[in-house]
Amino acid sequence: MNTPGKPKPSWRQWHVLLLVLAIVLVIALLVVTAPW
């Protein structure tokens, strides 16, 4: 936590968060635009 260089856990968390967010967004878009 004290190292001001490259926080590896934070970087990994950010990438996982972005990936999950992108997947959720794509699914939501598909659900909204799907012709029911």
PDB file of N, CA, C and O in Angstrom:
ATOM      1  N   MET A   1       0.836  -1.214   0.000  1.00  0.00           N
ATOM      2  CA  MET A   1       0.000   0.000   0.000  1.00  0.00           C
ATOM      3  C   MET A   1       0.869   1.261   0.000  1.00  0.00           C
ATOM      4  O   MET A   1       0.487   2.280  -0.576  1.00  0.00           O
ATOM      5  N   ASN A   2       2.050   1.190   0.654  1.00  0.00           N
ATOM      6  CA  ASN A   2       2.911   2.366   0.760  1.00  0.00           C
ATOM      7  C   ASN A   2       3.729   2.611  -0.502  1.00  0.00           C
ATOM      8  O   ASN A   2       4.250   3.710  -0.692  1.00  0.00           O
ATOM      9  N   THR A   3       3.850   1.611  -1.366  1.00  0.00           N
ATOM     10  CA  THR A   3       4.669   1.776  -2.574  1.00  0.00           C
ATOM     11  C   THR A   3       3.939   2.629  -3.602  1.00  0.00           C
ATOM     12  O   THR A   3       2.835   2.281  -4.022  1.00  0.00           O
ATOM     13  N   PRO A   4       4.548   3.755  -4.016  1.00  0.00           N
ATOM     14  CA  PRO A   4       3.924   4.657  -4.990  1.00  0.00           C
ATOM     15  C   PRO A   4       4.218   4.254  -6.433  1.00  0.00           C
ATOM     16  O   PRO A   4       3.935   5.014  -7.360  1.00  0.00           O
ATOM     17  N   GLY A   5       4.787   3.058  -6.627  1.00  0.00           N
ATOM     18  CA  GLY A   5       5.142   2.615  -7.978  1.00  0.00           C
ATOM     19  C   GLY A   5       3.945   2.046  -8.727  1.00  0.00           C
ATOM     20  O   GLY A   5       3.057   2.785  -9.154  1.00  0.00           O
ATOM     21  N   LYS A   6       3.929   0.708  -8.884  1.00  0.00           N
ATOM     22  CA  LYS A   6       2.830   0.068  -9.616  1.00  0.00           C
ATOM     23  C   LYS A   6       2.068  -0.874  -8.687  1.00  0.00           C
ATOM     24  O   LYS A   6       2.550  -1.966  -8.386  1.00  0.00           O
ATOM     25  N   PRO A   7       0.897  -0.468  -8.236  1.00  0.00           N
ATOM     26  CA  PRO A   7       0.069  -1.357  -7.407  1.00  0.00           C
ATOM     27  C   PRO A   7      -0.566  -2.447  -8.267  1.00  0.00           C
ATOM     28  O   PRO A   7      -1.500  -2.182  -9.023  1.00  0.00           O
ATOM     29  N   LYS A   8      -0.058  -3.673  -8.148  1.00  0.00           N
ATOM     30  CA  LYS A   8      -0.540  -4.760  -9.006  1.00  0.00           C
ATOM     31  C   LYS A   8      -1.987  -5.173  -8.709  1.00  0.00           C
ATOM     32  O   LYS A   8      -2.766  -5.363  -9.643  1.00  0.00           O
ATOM     33  N   PRO A   9      -2.366  -5.316  -7.428  1.00  0.00           N
ATOM     34  CA  PRO A   9      -3.757  -5.712  -7.134  1.00  0.00           C
ATOM     35  C   PRO A   9      -4.761  -4.707  -7.688  1.00  0.00           C
ATOM     36  O   PRO A   9      -5.793  -5.094  -8.238  1.00  0.00           O
ATOM     37  N   SER A  10      -4.456  -3.410  -7.544  1.00  0.00           N
ATOM     38  CA  SER A  10      -5.349  -2.350  -8.016  1.00  0.00           C
ATOM     39  C   SER A  10      -5.521  -2.453  -9.528  1.00  0.00           C
ATOM     40  O   SER A  10      -6.634  -2.351 -10.046  1.00  0.00           O
ATOM     41  N   TRP A  11      -4.396  -2.659 -10.234  1.00  0.00           N
ATOM     42  CA  TRP A  11      -4.418  -2.774 -11.701  1.00  0.00           C
ATOM     43  C   TRP A  11      -5.296  -3.941 -12.118  1.00  0.00           C
ATOM     44  O   TRP A  11      -6.106  -3.825 -13.037  1.00  0.00           O
ATOM     45  N   ARG A  12      -5.127  -5.074 -11.430  1.00  0.00           N
ATOM     46  CA  ARG A  12      -5.918  -6.262 -11.749  1.00  0.00           C
ATOM     47  C   ARG A  12      -7.385  -6.005 -11.469  1.00  0.00           C
ATOM     48  O   ARG A  12      -8.243  -6.358 -12.278  1.00  0.00           O
ATOM     49  N   GLN A  13      -7.683  -5.390 -10.326  1.00  0.00           N
ATOM     50  CA  GLN A  13      -9.069  -5.081  -9.968  1.00  0.00           C
ATOM     51  C   GLN A  13      -9.707  -4.194 -11.023  1.00  0.00           C
ATOM     52  O   GLN A  13     -10.854  -4.412 -11.412  1.00  0.00           O
ATOM     53  N   TRP A  14      -8.965  -3.190 -11.489  1.00  0.00           N
ATOM     54  CA  TRP A  14      -9.493  -2.260 -12.492  1.00  0.00           C
ATOM     55  C   TRP A  14      -9.836  -2.999 -13.774  1.00  0.00           C
ATOM     56  O   TRP A  14     -10.896  -2.775 -14.357  1.00  0.00           O
ATOM     57  N   HIS A  15      -8.940  -3.883 -14.220  1.00  0.00           N
ATOM     58  CA  HIS A  15      -9.178  -4.617 -15.468  1.00  0.00           C
ATOM     59  C   HIS A  15     -10.372  -5.549 -15.337  1.00  0.00           C
ATOM     60  O   HIS A  15     -11.191  -5.642 -16.251  1.00  0.00           O
ATOM     61  N   VAL A  16     -10.477  -6.240 -14.206  1.00  0.00           N
ATOM     62  CA  VAL A  16     -11.615  -7.140 -13.974  1.00  0.00           C
ATOM     63  C   VAL A  16     -12.903  -6.338 -13.935  1.00  0.00           C
ATOM     64  O   VAL A  16     -13.908  -6.742 -14.520  1.00  0.00           O
ATOM     65  N   LEU A  17     -12.876  -5.196 -13.244  1.00  0.00           N
ATOM     66  CA  LEU A  17     -14.063  -4.343 -13.134  1.00  0.00           C
ATOM     67  C   LEU A  17     -14.499  -3.861 -14.511  1.00  0.00           C
ATOM     68  O   LEU A  17     -15.684  -3.901 -14.842  1.00  0.00           O
ATOM     69  N   LEU A  18     -13.537  -3.404 -15.315  1.00  0.00           N
ATOM     70  CA  LEU A  18     -13.856  -2.920 -16.663  1.00  0.00           C
ATOM     71  C   LEU A  18     -14.430  -4.039 -17.520  1.00  0.00           C
ATOM     72  O   LEU A  18     -15.380  -3.821 -18.272  1.00  0.00           O
ATOM     73  N   LEU A  19     -13.860  -5.235 -17.411  1.00  0.00           N
ATOM     74  CA  LEU A  19     -14.341  -6.377 -18.188  1.00  0.00           C
ATOM     75  C   LEU A  19     -15.780  -6.716 -17.806  1.00  0.00           C
ATOM     76  O   LEU A  19     -16.628  -6.903 -18.678  1.00  0.00           O
ATOM     77  N   VAL A  20     -16.055  -6.796 -16.505  1.00  0.00           N
ATOM     78  CA  VAL A  20     -17.408  -7.102 -16.031  1.00  0.00           C
ATOM     79  C   VAL A  20     -18.382  -6.029 -16.485  1.00  0.00           C
ATOM     80  O   VAL A  20     -19.484  -6.333 -16.939  1.00  0.00           O
ATOM     81  N   LEU A  21     -17.970  -4.763 -16.361  1.00  0.00           N
ATOM     82  CA  LEU A  21     -18.830  -3.648 -16.769  1.00  0.00           C
ATOM     83  C   LEU A  21     -19.147  -3.729 -18.259  1.00  0.00           C
ATOM     84  O   LEU A  21     -20.290  -3.525 -18.666  1.00  0.00           O
ATOM     85  N   ALA A  22     -18.136  -4.026 -19.066  1.00  0.00           N
ATOM     86  CA  ALA A  22     -18.336  -4.135 -20.516  1.00  0.00           C
ATOM     87  C   ALA A  22     -19.305  -5.266 -20.851  1.00  0.00           C
ATOM     88  O   ALA A  22     -20.185  -5.102 -21.696  1.00  0.00           O
ATOM     89  N   ILE A  23     -19.144  -6.418 -20.189  1.00  0.00           N
ATOM     90  CA  ILE A  23     -20.029  -7.564 -20.439  1.00  0.00           C
ATOM     91  C   ILE A  23     -21.461  -7.215 -20.058  1.00  0.00           C
ATOM     92  O   ILE A  23     -22.392  -7.501 -20.810  1.00  0.00           O
ATOM     93  N   VAL A  24     -21.640  -6.597 -18.893  1.00  0.00           N
ATOM     94  CA  VAL A  24     -22.978  -6.206 -18.437  1.00  0.00           C
ATOM     95  C   VAL A  24     -23.602  -5.220 -19.412  1.00  0.00           C
ATOM     96  O   VAL A  24     -24.787  -5.319 -19.731  1.00  0.00           O
ATOM     97  N   LEU A  25     -22.805  -4.269 -19.884  1.00  0.00           N
ATOM     98  CA  LEU A  25     -23.300  -3.265 -20.826  1.00  0.00           C
ATOM     99  C   LEU A  25     -23.749  -3.915 -22.131  1.00  0.00           C
ATOM    100  O   LEU A  25     -24.805  -3.576 -22.666  1.00  0.00           O
ATOM    101  N   VAL A  26     -22.954  -4.841 -22.639  1.00  0.00           N
ATOM    102  CA  VAL A  26     -23.295  -5.536 -23.888  1.00  0.00           C
ATOM    103  C   VAL A  26     -24.583  -6.337 -23.719  1.00  0.00           C
ATOM    104  O   VAL A  26     -25.452  -6.311 -24.590  1.00  0.00           O
ATOM    105  N   ILE A  27     -24.705  -7.049 -22.597  1.00  0.00           N
ATOM    106  CA  ILE A  27     -25.912  -7.842 -22.331  1.00  0.00           C
ATOM    107  C   ILE A  27     -27.125  -6.928 -22.237  1.00  0.00           C
ATOM    108  O   ILE A  27     -28.175  -7.226 -22.806  1.00  0.00           O
ATOM    109  N   ALA A  28     -26.985  -5.812 -21.518  1.00  0.00           N
ATOM    110  CA  ALA A  28     -28.093  -4.860 -21.376  1.00  0.00           C
ATOM    111  C   ALA A  28     -28.504  -4.314 -22.742  1.00  0.00           C
ATOM    112  O   ALA A  28     -29.694  -4.199 -23.038  1.00  0.00           O
ATOM    113  N   LEU A  29     -27.520  -3.981 -23.567  1.00  0.00           N
ATOM    114  CA  LEU A  29     -27.799  -3.468 -24.911  1.00  0.00           C
ATOM    115  C   LEU A  29     -28.542  -4.510 -25.737  1.00  0.00           C
ATOM    116  O   LEU A  29     -29.504  -4.183 -26.431  1.00  0.00           O
ATOM    117  N   LEU A  30     -28.100  -5.758 -25.665  1.00  0.00           N
ATOM    118  CA  LEU A  30     -28.756  -6.838 -26.409  1.00  0.00           C
ATOM    119  C   LEU A  30     -30.199  -7.008 -25.938  1.00  0.00           C
ATOM    120  O   LEU A  30     -31.104  -7.180 -26.755  1.00  0.00           O
ATOM    121  N   VAL A  31     -30.410  -6.961 -24.638  1.00  0.00           N
ATOM    122  CA  VAL A  31     -31.762  -7.121 -24.084  1.00  0.00           C
ATOM    123  C   VAL A  31     -32.654  -5.971 -24.530  1.00  0.00           C
ATOM    124  O   VAL A  31     -33.816  -6.181 -24.879  1.00  0.00           O
ATOM    125  N   VAL A  32     -32.112  -4.752 -24.519  1.00  0.00           N
ATOM    126  CA  VAL A  32     -32.903  -3.567 -24.882  1.00  0.00           C
ATOM    127  C   VAL A  32     -33.238  -3.566 -26.369  1.00  0.00           C
ATOM    128  O   VAL A  32     -34.361  -3.247 -26.757  1.00  0.00           O
ATOM    129  N   THR A  33     -32.262  -3.924 -27.201  1.00  0.00           N
ATOM    130  CA  THR A  33     -32.461  -3.852 -28.652  1.00  0.00           C
ATOM    131  C   THR A  33     -33.062  -5.131 -29.234  1.00  0.00           C
ATOM    132  O   THR A  33     -33.373  -5.182 -30.424  1.00  0.00           O
ATOM    133  N   ALA A  34     -33.227  -6.161 -28.404  1.00  0.00           N
ATOM    134  CA  ALA A  34     -33.788  -7.421 -28.910  1.00  0.00           C
ATOM    135  C   ALA A  34     -35.275  -7.249 -29.222  1.00  0.00           C
ATOM    136  O   ALA A  34     -36.024  -6.712 -28.406  1.00  0.00           O
ATOM    137  N   PRO A  35     -35.701  -7.705 -30.403  1.00  0.00           N
ATOM    138  CA  PRO A  35     -37.116  -7.597 -30.791  1.00  0.00           C
ATOM    139  C   PRO A  35     -37.966  -8.662 -30.105  1.00  0.00           C
ATOM    140  O   PRO A  35     -38.033  -9.804 -30.562  1.00  0.00           O
ATOM    141  N   TRP A  36     -38.600  -8.287 -29.027  1.00  0.00           N
ATOM    142  CA  TRP A  36     -39.402  -9.255 -28.270  1.00  0.00           C
ATOM    143  C   TRP A  36     -40.776  -9.427 -28.891  1.00  0.00           C
ATOM    144  O   TRP A  36     -41.588 -10.203 -28.387  1.00  0.00           O
TER     145      TRP A  36
END
